[in-house]
Amino acid sequence: MVAVGVIGLGQMGGPITEHLLTDHDVTVFDLDRSAVDRLAADGATPAETAADAVAGVDVVFLSLPTPDIVEAVVEETATAFDSGSVLVDLSTSTPSTTGRVAELLADHDVDVLGAPVSGGPSGAEAGTLSVMVGGDEAVYEATLPIFESFASDVFHVGDQPGHGHAVKLLNNYLSFAGFLATSEAVALGRSAGLDGETLVDVFSAGSGRNSATEQKFPEYVLPEAYDMGFSLELMEKDIRLFQEFAEANDASALLGGVVRNLVGYARAQQGGDADMTRAYEFVERQMTR
Ligand code: NAD
């Protein structure tokens, strides 16, 4: 049994911790005390501070809102980590942040895996997340059985800790760009008198296929449910981080700049708490001259 610490017990970190509790001793910390109490009631050991959640454990998981918070928590706790332990950052962060975190913790003999996840709160609850792991291969192999307690697909995507976060940002950009393009195609088709469901069926059977045509439109947009559980605020964060990643590589992502503007406008109009699938309503409104 491995001793595990988890910091960040929100929509993702909470259910991930529930799965970890099945096979491991888990110490938990969150600024929100009620989240700590909930998991303590299910068998986790509550920590009073972030440093208490990293001390004396073999593997520490972070599931925190932003790269800045990840870095601040690591700076605050660095001296409390056990020598030889591993930090796994499950948050959606930037490769450069993960690189700095890895450098800082290397001084304390702590290995870092950057391991962002995909699959949302429902995947976290079902234990079927996908994880994109960057970092040393031997450390990855040793940690794999723990990932498998909450994930069904685990990919080792590169030997640098930041590689996992790079893949995550590229994936989320691609997913949202596909969603916007699908929204424009469906809204235009509808305005020309075509049926939305028929359009999405045809796209999904043809070369226009993507995760919007296969899942987001049939399940959330066409039934007007708009309850996928991923907010426009989080989507805007991911696209902003994608742009920062491009800039950090001295690259100019042309379509990325357009997508960045559009997600900002959609958020301003629909509200940050709105489900990201409501970006369709924004696109549809822009189409009306
Ligand atoms: P969340 O806001 O539900 O949870 C974050 C938790 O971190 C909260 O409980 C908050 O109290 C805690 N926290 C914030 N600052 C802290 C600090 N300094 N110390 C300790 N705890 C602190 O967010 P979430 O949806 O669980 O997302 C977590 C990460 O996973 C984010 O990076 C997000 O981008 C990523 N992610 C989210 C989804 C999703 O669909 N929600 C999907 C994939 C990846």
Residues whose N, C-alpha, C, O or C-beta is under 5 A from the ligand:
A	BS01	NAD	G8 L9 G10 Q11 M12 G13 F29 D30 L31 D32 S63 L64 P65 T66 I69 L90 S91 T92 V117 S118 G120 P121 G229 F230
